[in-house]
């Protein structure tokens, strides 16, 4: 999570007006983003949820099926 920042999420923020929820898949285990990143995303109107990558992928599919404006940033599981 140390490498996840507003800079690394820059392309996502270009379309921030279209995104309600950002799912952060943090690998094999859940790791929470720092308060600065969480606040910066909230300032762009994006709710952020961090979870293990497998759970993030499943949640993404459910929210997409509900036609929610969702995006996912996933860290691969090794």
N, C-alpha and C positions, 0 to 999 in steps of 0.2 A: 504493500500500500504506500510505501514511501515514495514510489515513482508516480503515483496517481496524483495529478494536480490539475488546476485549471488549464495549464499549458498543454498537458497531455490529453485533456478532454476538449481541446479547442474546437475541433470540427463539430463536435456534439453541440457546443454552445452556439454555433452559427445558426442552428435550427431550434434553439431553445424555446421559441414561441410555440413550437409544435409538440413539445415533450412535456408530459405531466410528471412522469416517474422515470428515474434512472435506477436501474438495477446494477449494482456492482457485484460481480462474481469474483470473490477474493481467493480463489484456489481451493485447496482441499478443506480449509476451515474458514470460519467467519472471522473477518477482521474489520473493525469499524473504522471509517474515515475520520480524520481529525476534524475538530470543530470548525476550523477555518474553511476547509473544503465544503463541509456540509452547509455552512452559512453562505458561502459564495454561490453554491447551486440554488439555495433557497432564494437568494437575491435575484436569480434568473427565473424564478418561478418553478423550479424543479425540485420535487421531493426525491430524496435519495434513500435507497434501501440496500444495505450491504448484507451479503449472505455467501455461503459456499457456492462455487460456480455451478455445480449440478442443480442446486435449488434455484439459483438465479435463472438458469436456462428453462427449467420447468415453469417457474413463475412468469417468465417472459411469454412463454407460449400461452398460458392461461389468460394473461392480460391482453395479449394480442388478439386472442379469440373473442374477448369481450370488446374488441375494437377500441381499446384504450390507447392513448398516446404514450407509448412506452419505448424506452431505449435501454440497451444493455451494454456494459463494458465488462468483458469477461477475461479473467486471468486463467490461462490453461492449467489444468490439473496434471501434475506429473505422475 
